[in-house]
Amino acid sequence: QVHLVESGGGLVQPGGSLRLSCAASGIIFGFNTMGWYRQAPGKQRELVASITTYFSTNYADSVKGRFTISRDNAKNTVNLQMNSLKPEDTAVYYCNLRKDGFGYWGQGTQVTVSS
């Protein structure tokens, strides 16, 4: 019942910025958590940042101070502002929504940080 559509990935130089967006559609109400995960080649998928309906946030240590997650409850949209990007941030980024014990995933968007 939930569909996530992502946008904003691309190629950026080290030190640059990108903004990822994810819009959720379907029957969504009540408490939920939206977040961003990433998976680099040869690595496990990891949580980057998450934000609840009540705007509580959580960040991976590796992105703390550089990335900012935000959401609009009326639009069921979550954003990830990524600043001071490093080559280590290169990965496929996935939008996620968790509600009532079930998780939904976006299609993934490639972020490449390289000169």
PEWO-V278946 format. One record per residue. SS is DSSP state (alpha for helix, beta for strand, coil for the rest). PHI is phi in radians with two decimals (* if undefined). Layout:
SS & PHI
SS & PHI
//
This chain:
coil & *
beta & -2.07
beta & -2.21
beta & -1.96
beta & -2.15
beta & -1.84
beta & -2.73
coil & 1.91
coil & -1.22
beta & 2.87
beta & -1.81
beta & -2.51
coil & -1.36
coil & -0.92
coil & 1.55
coil & -1.44
coil & -2.32
beta & -2.48
beta & -2.18
beta & -1.69
beta & -2.26
beta & -2.50
beta & -1.95
beta & -1.77
beta & -2.17
beta & 2.14
coil & -1.54
coil & -2.25
coil & -2.70
coil & 1.30
coil & -1.22
coil & -2.72
beta & -2.16
beta & -1.99
beta & -2.80
beta & -2.14
beta & -2.06
beta & -2.49
beta & -2.44
coil & -1.67
coil & -0.95
coil & 1.37
coil & -2.14
coil & -1.31
coil & -1.16
beta & -2.26
beta & -1.25
beta & -1.68
beta & -2.82
beta & -2.48
beta & -2.62
beta & -1.60
coil & -0.96
coil & -1.66
coil & 1.27
coil & -1.30
beta & -2.06
beta & -2.51
beta & -2.26
coil & -1.15
coil & -0.99
coil & -1.19
coil & -2.02
coil & -1.00
coil & 1.54
coil & -1.94
beta & -1.88
beta & -2.32
beta & -1.78
beta & -2.56
beta & -2.62
beta & -2.17
coil & -1.14
coil & -1.16
coil & -1.72
coil & 0.88
beta & -2.09
beta & -2.20
beta & -2.17
beta & -2.32
beta & -1.53
beta & -1.99
coil & -2.01
coil & 0.86
coil & -1.14
coil & -2.08
alpha & -0.95
alpha & -1.14
alpha & -1.42
coil & -1.07
beta & -3.10
beta & -1.54
beta & -1.78
beta & -2.08
beta & -1.45
beta & -2.41
beta & -2.24
beta & -2.05
beta & -2.68
coil & 0.91
coil & 1.36
beta & -2.21
beta & -1.95
beta & -2.14
beta & -2.22
coil & -1.41
coil & -1.40
coil & 1.62
beta & -2.36
beta & -1.38
beta & -2.06
beta & -2.13
beta & -1.95
coil & -2.80
coil & -1.51
//
